[in-house]
Amino acid sequence: MKSKIEILTFSEEDWQDIAKIYKEGIDTGMATFETRIPKWEQWNQVHIGSCRLKAVLNNEIIGWAALAPVSTRDVYRGVAEISIYITSNRRNLGIGKLLLTKLIEESEKKGFWTLQAGIFSNNKASIDLHTSLGFRVIGYREKIGKLSNIWYDNTILERRSKTIM
């Protein structure tokens, strides 16, 4: 990759490209229990308005990351769950690390003190990415969900901010 990857915010105008990458994640069978892409309005409603990032290379969106609240209760206003997806032909090139690093920075600017992730336990690459950036495994949920008639475990990770106390 000769060109520089830019990490920028995304909005509804980017949804078609974001949704395409999300679909690629769905198709792996180890990124999400979702089986179809929601409409923008549905997705927008359940994700936090800030901290929506896209990775762009040569004017092409090649990955994205966003946060969703873990609860509507005020006491959890600084806790969010991560979603991160990289287009299939750009995986294992460090794009996830760029996105997640920037997402951590942006989340702290917005006052988030804990980020969490629930990752399919067989998705070692994603677990390794998160742990490389300070997430710790806090446990797992055994057979938490069934996809295509197969039960899957979910590894639970969290990262506590060192700057938000």
N, CA and C atoms as a LAMMPS dump frame, in Angstrom:
ITEM: TIMESTEP
0
ITEM: NUMBER OF ATOMS
495
ITEM: BOX BOUNDS ff ff ff
-5.0000000000000000e+02 5.0000000000000000e+02
-5.0000000000000000e+02 5.0000000000000000e+02
-5.0000000000000000e+02 5.0000000000000000e+02
ITEM: ATOMS id mol type element x y z
1 1 1 N 0.853 -1.187 0
2 1 2 C 0 0 0
3 1 3 C 0.89 1.238 0
4 2 1 N 0.962 1.879 -1.137
5 2 2 C 1.79 3.067 -1.246
6 2 3 C 1.084 4.289 -0.695
7 3 1 N -0.218 4.368 -0.887
8 3 2 C -0.981 5.508 -0.398
9 3 3 C -1.195 5.392 1.104
10 4 1 N -1.49 6.527 1.69
11 4 2 C -1.715 6.567 3.136
12 4 3 C -3.191 6.289 3.45
13 5 1 N -3.402 5.495 4.482
14 5 2 C -4.765 5.229 4.955
15 5 3 C -5.186 6.389 5.84
16 6 1 N -6.35 6.933 5.576
17 6 2 C -6.911 8.005 6.395
18 6 3 C -8.005 7.427 7.282
19 7 1 N -8.063 7.889 8.509
20 7 2 C -9.142 7.516 9.421
21 7 3 C -9.996 8.766 9.598
22 8 1 N -11.241 8.688 9.129
23 8 2 C -12.166 9.821 9.119
24 8 3 C -13.485 9.408 9.738
25 9 1 N -14.316 10.385 10.078
26 9 2 C -15.655 10.056 10.572
27 9 3 C -16.547 9.692 9.384
28 10 1 N -17.58 8.907 9.663
29 10 2 C -18.522 8.596 8.584
30 10 3 C -19.931 8.993 8.97
31 11 1 N -20.769 9.1 7.937
32 11 2 C -22.159 9.507 8.117
33 11 3 C -23.057 8.702 7.171
34 12 1 N -24.294 9.057 7.141
35 12 2 C -25.271 8.339 6.317
36 12 3 C -24.834 8.241 4.859
37 13 1 N -24.148 9.254 4.362
38 13 2 C -23.713 9.245 2.961
39 13 3 C -22.77 8.068 2.667
40 14 1 N -22.117 7.547 3.697
41 14 2 C -21.183 6.434 3.532
42 14 3 C -21.838 5.071 3.738
43 15 1 N -23.122 5.069 4.072
44 15 2 C -23.761 3.831 4.509
45 15 3 C -23.667 2.705 3.484
46 16 1 N -23.808 2.995 2.212
47 16 2 C -23.758 1.928 1.205
48 16 3 C -22.423 1.179 1.283
49 17 1 N -21.324 1.904 1.392
50 17 2 C -20.005 1.263 1.488
51 17 3 C -19.81 0.581 2.844
52 18 1 N -20.271 1.23 3.909
53 18 2 C -20.165 0.644 5.251
54 18 3 C -20.97 -0.656 5.306
55 19 1 N -22.188 -0.624 4.768
56 19 2 C -23.061 -1.803 4.776
57 19 3 C -22.462 -2.952 3.96
58 20 1 N -21.798 -2.635 2.879
59 20 2 C -21.155 -3.67 2.056
60 20 3 C -20.072 -4.389 2.867
61 21 1 N -19.268 -3.642 3.602
62 21 2 C -18.226 -4.247 4.437
63 21 3 C -18.854 -5.039 5.58
64 22 1 N -19.936 -4.502 6.142
65 22 2 C -20.665 -5.213 7.199
66 22 3 C -21.169 -6.558 6.669
67 23 1 N -21.686 -6.563 5.463
68 23 2 C -22.187 -7.796 4.839
69 23 3 C -21.062 -8.813 4.68
70 24 1 N -19.88 -8.343 4.289
71 24 2 C -18.737 -9.245 4.183
72 24 3 C -18.442 -9.89 5.547
73 25 1 N -18.559 -9.104 6.615
74 25 2 C -18.369 -9.641 7.956
75 25 3 C -19.416 -10.683 8.3
76 26 1 N -20.661 -10.395 7.97
77 26 2 C -21.747 -11.355 8.19
78 26 3 C -21.442 -12.66 7.463
79 27 1 N -20.97 -12.532 6.229
80 27 2 C -20.714 -13.713 5.401
81 27 3 C -19.599 -14.609 5.947
82 28 1 N -18.719 -14.073 6.794
83 28 2 C -17.659 -14.919 7.366
84 28 3 C -18.229 -15.934 8.346
85 29 1 N -19.392 -15.614 8.939
86 29 2 C -19.987 -16.504 9.931
87 29 3 C -19.29 -16.457 11.273
88 30 1 N -18.357 -15.491 11.465
89 30 2 C -17.679 -15.407 12.759
90 30 3 C -17.436 -13.963 13.195
91 31 1 N -18.264 -13.053 12.68
92 31 2 C -18.103 -11.645 13.05
93 31 3 C -19.31 -11.094 13.803
94 32 1 N -20.475 -11.656 13.555
95 32 2 C -21.692 -11.153 14.17
96 32 3 C -22.783 -12.219 14.083
97 33 1 N -23.742 -12.125 14.995
98 33 2 C -24.912 -12.996 14.918
99 33 3 C -25.97 -12.421 13.98
100 34 1 N -25.766 -11.206 13.523
101 34 2 C -26.685 -10.628 12.538
102 34 3 C -26.641 -11.48 11.277
103 35 1 N -27.767 -11.564 10.588
104 35 2 C -27.815 -12.335 9.345
105 35 3 C -28.156 -11.467 8.141
106 36 1 N -28.522 -10.217 8.402
107 36 2 C -28.778 -9.287 7.299
108 36 3 C -28.454 -7.864 7.747
109 37 1 N -28.204 -7.038 6.785
110 37 2 C -27.837 -5.648 7.029
111 37 3 C -29.09 -4.841 7.365
112 38 1 N -29.057 -4.092 8.45
113 38 2 C -30.209 -3.232 8.751
114 38 3 C -30.22 -2.011 7.833
115 39 1 N -31.33 -1.377 7.758
116 39 2 C -31.409 -0.09 7.055
117 39 3 C -30.648 0.931 7.894
118 40 1 N -30.205 1.999 7.261
119 40 2 C -29.462 3.052 7.957
120 40 3 C -30.204 3.528 9.198
121 41 1 N -31.494 3.763 9.084
122 41 2 C -32.268 4.305 10.199
123 41 3 C -32.191 3.392 11.421
124 42 1 N -32.283 2.098 11.203
125 42 2 C -32.192 1.139 12.311
126 42 3 C -30.781 1.151 12.914
127 43 1 N -29.781 1.081 12.056
128 43 2 C -28.396 1.054 12.523
129 43 3 C -28.072 2.335 13.277
130 44 1 N -28.461 3.456 12.72
131 44 2 C -28.186 4.768 13.313
132 44 3 C -28.814 4.893 14.695
133 45 1 N -29.979 4.327 14.867
134 45 2 C -30.718 4.425 16.126
135 45 3 C -30.016 3.699 17.282
136 46 1 N -29.289 2.633 16.983
137 46 2 C -28.687 1.831 18.052
138 46 3 C -27.183 2.069 18.228
139 47 1 N -26.629 2.995 17.443
140 47 2 C -25.202 3.319 17.574
141 47 3 C -25.034 4.769 18.019
142 48 1 N -23.968 5.008 18.747
143 48 2 C -23.662 6.336 19.276
144 48 3 C -23.293 7.264 18.116
145 49 1 N -23.812 8.48 18.163
146 49 2 C -23.606 9.429 17.066
147 49 3 C -22.166 9.831 16.845
148 50 1 N -21.383 9.87 17.898
149 50 2 C -19.96 10.194 17.744
150 50 3 C -19.169 8.889 17.614
151 51 1 N -17.911 9.011 17.342
152 51 2 C -17.022 7.845 17.292
153 51 3 C -17.414 6.838 16.213
154 52 1 N -17.811 7.342 15.066
155 52 2 C -18.071 6.496 13.898
156 52 3 C -16.942 6.769 12.92
157 53 1 N -16.097 5.78 12.717
158 53 2 C -14.891 5.995 11.931
159 53 3 C -14.841 5.084 10.714
160 54 1 N -14.233 5.603 9.653
161 54 2 C -13.995 4.813 8.452
162 54 3 C -12.513 4.906 8.101
163 55 1 N -11.986 3.817 7.561
164 55 2 C -10.63 3.8 7.02
165 55 3 C -10.762 3.967 5.513
166 56 1 N -10.03 4.93 4.967
167 56 2 C -10.132 5.247 3.549
168 56 3 C -8.757 5.128 2.907
169 57 1 N -8.701 4.435 1.782
170 57 2 C -7.48 4.292 0.998
171 57 3 C -7.834 4.565 -0.454
172 58 1 N -7.166 5.527 -1.048
173 58 2 C -7.429 5.892 -2.449
174 58 3 C -8.918 6.142 -2.698
175 59 1 N -9.542 6.902 -1.818
176 59 2 C -10.968 7.272 -1.9
177 59 3 C -11.925 6.091 -1.768
178 60 1 N -11.445 4.975 -1.27
179 60 2 C -12.288 3.796 -1.061
180 60 3 C -12.36 3.489 0.427
181 61 1 N -13.572 3.272 0.946
182 61 2 C -13.735 2.862 2.339
183 61 3 C -13.352 1.394 2.44
184 62 1 N -12.372 1.115 3.316
185 62 2 C -11.859 -0.257 3.431
186 62 3 C -12.088 -0.86 4.82
187 63 1 N -12.696 -0.074 5.703
188 63 2 C -13.003 -0.568 7.04
189 63 3 C -13.766 0.476 7.817
190 64 1 N -14.373 0.044 8.904
191 64 2 C -15.114 0.981 9.753
192 64 3 C -15.167 0.466 11.186
193 65 1 N -15.43 1.406 12.091
194 65 2 C -15.598 1.078 13.506
195 65 3 C -16.621 2.036 14.102
196 66 1 N -17.37 1.556 15.065
197 66 2 C -18.395 2.39 15.707
198 66 3 C -18.659 1.862 17.109
199 67 1 N -19.375 2.67 17.88
200 67 2 C -19.734 2.308 19.25
201 67 3 C -21.249 2.238 19.415
202 68 1 N -21.668 1.357 20.29
203 68 2 C -23.076 1.264 20.68
204 68 3 C -23.131 1.303 22.206
205 69 1 N -24.142 1.953 22.766
206 69 2 C -24.248 1.971 24.231
207 69 3 C -24.555 0.572 24.76
208 70 1 N -24.046 0.276 25.961
209 70 2 C -24.358 -1.021 26.566
210 70 3 C -25.659 -0.964 27.36
211 71 1 N -26.088 0.261 27.677
212 71 2 C -27.305 0.445 28.462
213 71 3 C -27.801 1.876 28.267
214 72 1 N -29.081 2.089 28.488
215 72 2 C -29.63 3.447 28.457
216 72 3 C -29.575 4.107 29.836
217 73 1 N -29.19 3.34 30.867
218 73 2 C -29.097 3.896 32.22
219 73 3 C -27.931 4.875 32.304
220 74 1 N -28.149 5.989 32.964
221 74 2 C -27.159 7.055 33.043
222 74 3 C -25.836 6.598 33.639
223 75 1 N -25.89 5.691 34.579
224 75 2 C -24.679 5.227 35.254
225 75 3 C -23.703 4.571 34.263
226 76 1 N -24.204 4.073 33.118
227 76 2 C -23.374 3.409 32.117
228 76 3 C -23.086 4.298 30.904
229 77 1 N -23.278 5.597 31.032
230 77 2 C -23.111 6.508 29.887
231 77 3 C -21.698 6.5 29.321
232 78 1 N -20.724 6.075 30.092
233 78 2 C -19.332 6.034 29.646
234 78 3 C -18.852 4.653 29.246
235 79 1 N -19.792 3.738 29.008
236 79 2 C -19.45 2.373 28.629
237 79 3 C -20.079 2.083 27.269
238 80 1 N -19.258 1.591 26.344
239 80 2 C -19.767 1.328 24.998
240 80 3 C -19.19 0.029 24.456
241 81 1 N -19.928 -0.554 23.52
242 81 2 C -19.492 -1.772 22.859
243 81 3 C -18.987 -1.43 21.46
244 82 1 N -17.924 -2.088 21.084
245 82 2 C -17.241 -1.831 19.813
246 82 3 C -17.768 -2.727 18.7
247 83 1 N -17.868 -2.143 17.506
248 83 2 C -18.013 -2.889 16.256
249 83 3 C -16.862 -2.456 15.369
250 84 1 N -16.191 -3.405 14.746
251 84 2 C -15.095 -3.082 13.829
252 84 3 C -15.072 -4.115 12.706
253 85 1 N -15.02 -3.62 11.478
254 85 2 C -15.066 -4.477 10.294
255 85 3 C -14.078 -3.966 9.256
256 86 1 N -13.39 -4.892 8.596
257 86 2 C -12.433 -4.573 7.546
258 86 3 C -12.872 -5.317 6.287
259 87 1 N -12.803 -4.642 5.143
260 87 2 C -13.188 -5.294 3.893
261 87 3 C -12.323 -6.54 3.661
262 88 1 N -12.905 -7.546 3.037
263 88 2 C -12.262 -8.864 2.95
264 88 3 C -10.908 -8.84 2.243
265 89 1 N -10.723 -7.998 1.249
266 89 2 C -9.45 -8.013 0.52
267 89 3 C -8.388 -7.116 1.154
268 90 1 N -8.654 -6.576 2.35
269 90 2 C -7.691 -5.719 3.042
270 90 3 C -7.436 -6.171 4.481
271 91 1 N -7.836 -7.382 4.803
272 91 2 C -7.623 -7.87 6.163
273 91 3 C -6.163 -8.249 6.377
274 92 1 N -5.738 -8.237 7.637
275 92 2 C -4.376 -8.619 8.042
276 92 3 C -3.304 -7.659 7.528
277 93 1 N -3.671 -6.396 7.338
278 93 2 C -2.718 -5.378 6.889
279 93 3 C -2.526 -4.264 7.916
280 94 1 N -3.108 -4.421 9.107
281 94 2 C -2.963 -3.405 10.146
282 94 3 C -4.037 -2.339 10.151
283 95 1 N -5.026 -2.46 9.299
284 95 2 C -6.097 -1.461 9.215
285 95 3 C -6.949 -1.493 10.476
286 96 1 N -7.229 -2.677 10.985
287 96 2 C -8.001 -2.801 12.221
288 96 3 C -7.309 -2.106 13.376
289 97 1 N -5.992 -2.233 13.448
290 97 2 C -5.237 -1.596 14.529
291 97 3 C -5.303 -0.074 14.411
292 98 1 N -5.203 0.447 13.19
293 98 2 C -5.337 1.892 12.985
294 98 3 C -6.715 2.377 13.429
295 99 1 N -7.753 1.675 12.995
296 99 2 C -9.126 2.06 13.353
297 99 3 C -9.37 1.977 14.852
298 100 1 N -8.977 0.868 15.452
299 100 2 C -9.248 0.68 16.873
300 100 3 C -8.45 1.662 17.727
301 101 1 N -7.223 1.945 17.331
302 101 2 C -6.422 2.94 18.052
303 101 3 C -7.11 4.298 18.028
304 102 1 N -7.579 4.702 16.859
305 102 2 C -8.26 6.001 16.732
306 102 3 C -9.599 5.972 17.473
307 103 1 N -10.305 4.858 17.432
308 103 2 C -11.579 4.746 18.137
309 103 3 C -11.374 4.895 19.645
310 104 1 N -10.32 4.306 20.171
311 104 2 C -10.01 4.451 21.597
312 104 3 C -9.759 5.921 21.919
313 105 1 N -8.936 6.579 21.111
314 105 2 C -8.645 8.004 21.327
315 105 3 C -9.918 8.85 21.297
316 106 1 N -10.723 8.653 20.278
317 106 2 C -11.953 9.438 20.131
318 106 3 C -12.947 9.144 21.258
319 107 1 N -13.031 7.887 21.664
320 107 2 C -13.969 7.535 22.734
321 107 3 C -13.576 8.23 24.035
322 108 1 N -12.289 8.308 24.313
323 108 2 C -11.839 8.976 25.535
324 108 3 C -12.117 10.477 25.472
325 109 1 N -11.962 11.077 24.304
326 109 2 C -12.299 12.501 24.148
327 109 3 C -13.774 12.747 24.445
328 110 1 N -14.606 11.749 24.163
329 110 2 C -16.054 11.864 24.389
330 110 3 C -16.469 11.385 25.776
331 111 1 N -15.505 11.003 26.621
332 111 2 C -15.818 10.653 28.004
333 111 3 C -16.126 9.194 28.269
334 112 1 N -15.803 8.312 27.325
335 112 2 C -16.043 6.883 27.56
336 112 3 C -14.902 6.313 28.38
337 113 1 N -15.244 5.671 29.504
338 113 2 C -14.226 5.118 30.385
339 113 3 C -14.03 3.614 30.199
340 114 1 N -14.987 2.942 29.603
341 114 2 C -14.839 1.508 29.353
342 114 3 C -15.37 1.167 27.968
343 115 1 N -14.556 0.438 27.225
344 115 2 C -14.983 -0.126 25.95
345 115 3 C -15.023 -1.63 26.12
346 116 1 N -16.023 -2.242 25.54
347 116 2 C -16.11 -3.692 25.627
348 116 3 C -16.363 -4.283 24.256
349 117 1 N -16.025 -5.546 24.132
350 117 2 C -16.234 -6.265 22.882
351 117 3 C -16.655 -7.682 23.2
352 118 1 N -17.616 -8.172 22.457
353 118 2 C -18.023 -9.57 22.504
354 118 3 C -17.644 -10.177 21.163
355 119 1 N -16.657 -11.067 21.151
356 119 2 C -16.087 -11.582 19.909
357 119 3 C -16.257 -13.093 19.856
358 120 1 N -16.656 -13.599 18.692
359 120 2 C -16.73 -15.045 18.529
360 120 3 C -15.399 -15.636 18.989
361 121 1 N -15.45 -16.632 19.832
362 121 2 C -14.227 -17.198 20.411
363 121 3 C -13.297 -17.804 19.366
364 122 1 N -13.835 -18.165 18.211
365 122 2 C -12.983 -18.708 17.148
366 122 3 C -12.388 -17.608 16.266
367 123 1 N -12.674 -16.338 16.562
368 123 2 C -12.137 -15.22 15.795
369 123 3 C -10.852 -14.719 16.473
370 124 1 N -9.819 -15.54 16.376
371 124 2 C -8.554 -15.257 17.058
372 124 3 C -7.941 -13.936 16.598
373 125 1 N -8.041 -13.605 15.345
374 125 2 C -7.444 -12.362 14.836
375 125 3 C -8.05 -11.15 15.532
376 126 1 N -9.359 -11.144 15.713
377 126 2 C -10.015 -10.006 16.369
378 126 3 C -9.666 -9.959 17.856
379 127 1 N -9.636 -11.101 18.5
380 127 2 C -9.254 -11.149 19.919
381 127 3 C -7.819 -10.644 20.082
382 128 1 N -6.912 -11.095 19.213
383 128 2 C -5.516 -10.641 19.272
384 128 3 C -5.408 -9.136 19.036
385 129 1 N -6.167 -8.61 18.1
386 129 2 C -6.162 -7.165 17.841
387 129 3 C -6.544 -6.406 19.105
388 130 1 N -7.634 -6.794 19.715
389 130 2 C -8.111 -6.095 20.911
390 130 3 C -7.111 -6.191 22.063
391 131 1 N -6.578 -7.385 22.311
392 131 2 C -5.636 -7.524 23.428
393 131 3 C -4.348 -6.746 23.162
394 132 1 N -3.961 -6.591 21.906
395 132 2 C -2.751 -5.831 21.586
396 132 3 C -2.905 -4.347 21.919
397 133 1 N -4.138 -3.886 22.072
398 133 2 C -4.402 -2.48 22.369
399 133 3 C -4.972 -2.281 23.773
400 134 1 N -4.678 -3.203 24.653
401 134 2 C -5.011 -3.008 26.058
402 134 3 C -6.322 -3.594 26.538
403 135 1 N -7.029 -4.313 25.701
404 135 2 C -8.231 -5.008 26.155
405 135 3 C -7.798 -6.264 26.892
406 136 1 N -8.584 -6.644 27.886
407 136 2 C -8.298 -7.877 28.605
408 136 3 C -9.519 -8.78 28.508
409 137 1 N -9.25 -10.056 28.428
410 137 2 C -10.328 -11.036 28.395
411 137 3 C -10.89 -11.134 29.801
412 138 1 N -12.198 -10.938 29.929
413 138 2 C -12.824 -11.035 31.254
414 138 3 C -13.686 -12.288 31.387
415 139 1 N -13.792 -13.038 30.305
416 139 2 C -14.556 -14.277 30.356
417 139 3 C -15.124 -14.626 28.999
418 140 1 N -16.032 -15.571 29.048
419 140 2 C -16.711 -15.927 27.806
420 140 3 C -18.115 -16.413 28.123
421 141 1 N -18.937 -16.321 27.117
422 141 2 C -20.307 -16.833 27.215
423 141 3 C -20.383 -18.081 26.354
424 142 1 N -20.649 -19.206 27.016
425 142 2 C -20.689 -20.48 26.321
426 142 3 C -22.001 -20.632 25.554
427 143 1 N -21.884 -20.996 24.298
428 143 2 C -23.05 -21.238 23.441
429 143 3 C -24.085 -20.128 23.613
430 144 1 N -23.631 -18.896 23.483
431 144 2 C -24.505 -17.742 23.691
432 144 3 C -25.459 -17.508 22.515
433 145 1 N -25.065 -17.956 21.341
434 145 2 C -25.918 -17.741 20.179
435 145 3 C -25.768 -18.851 19.164
436 146 1 N -26.824 -19.01 18.373
437 146 2 C -26.868 -20.062 17.372
438 146 3 C -26.955 -19.412 16.002
439 147 1 N -26.06 -19.796 15.13
440 147 2 C -26.013 -19.253 13.78
441 147 3 C -25.904 -20.424 12.816
442 148 1 N -26.813 -20.48 11.852
443 148 2 C -26.836 -21.604 10.898
444 148 3 C -26.831 -22.943 11.619
445 149 1 N -27.616 -23 12.693
446 149 2 C -27.811 -24.213 13.488
447 149 3 C -26.548 -24.683 14.224
448 150 1 N -25.586 -23.767 14.423
449 150 2 C -24.361 -24.078 15.169
450 150 3 C -24.278 -23.122 16.354
451 151 1 N -24.007 -23.678 17.537
452 151 2 C -23.829 -22.857 18.732
453 151 3 C -22.435 -22.248 18.749
454 152 1 N -22.337 -20.991 19.175
455 152 2 C -21.045 -20.3 19.257
456 152 3 C -20.834 -19.707 20.637
457 153 1 N -19.577 -19.753 21.073
458 153 2 C -19.157 -19.074 22.298
459 153 3 C -18.721 -17.659 21.927
460 154 1 N -18.81 -16.763 22.882
461 154 2 C -18.391 -15.374 22.702
462 154 3 C -17.385 -15.041 23.788
463 155 1 N -16.207 -14.556 23.393
464 155 2 C -15.206 -14.09 24.346
465 155 3 C -15.491 -12.631 24.655
466 156 1 N -15.518 -12.283 25.924
467 156 2 C -15.836 -10.922 26.361
468 156 3 C -14.54 -10.23 26.77
469 157 1 N -14.311 -9.056 26.185
470 157 2 C -13.12 -8.263 26.489
471 157 3 C -13.54 -6.866 26.905
472 158 1 N -12.686 -6.216 27.689
473 158 2 C -12.942 -4.821 28.045
474 158 3 C -11.624 -4.07 28.149
475 159 1 N -11.73 -2.778 27.949
476 159 2 C -10.584 -1.882 28.105
477 159 3 C -11.021 -0.703 28.955
478 160 1 N -10.373 -0.535 30.059
479 160 2 C -10.648 0.57 30.976
480 160 3 C -9.694 1.696 30.643
481 161 1 N -10.219 2.891 30.421
482 161 2 C -9.399 4.051 30.106
483 161 3 C -8.471 4.382 31.268
484 162 1 N -7.262 4.781 30.919
485 162 2 C -6.321 5.25 31.945
486 162 3 C -6.404 6.78 32.094
487 163 1 N -7.176 7.427 31.216
488 163 2 C -7.288 8.885 31.284
489 163 3 C -8.64 9.36 31.818
490 164 1 N -9.67 8.543 31.717
491 164 2 C -11.003 8.897 32.224
492 164 3 C -11.178 8.192 33.562
493 165 1 N -11.223 8.952 34.647
494 165 2 C -11.332 8.346 35.977
495 165 3 C -12.652 8.679 36.624
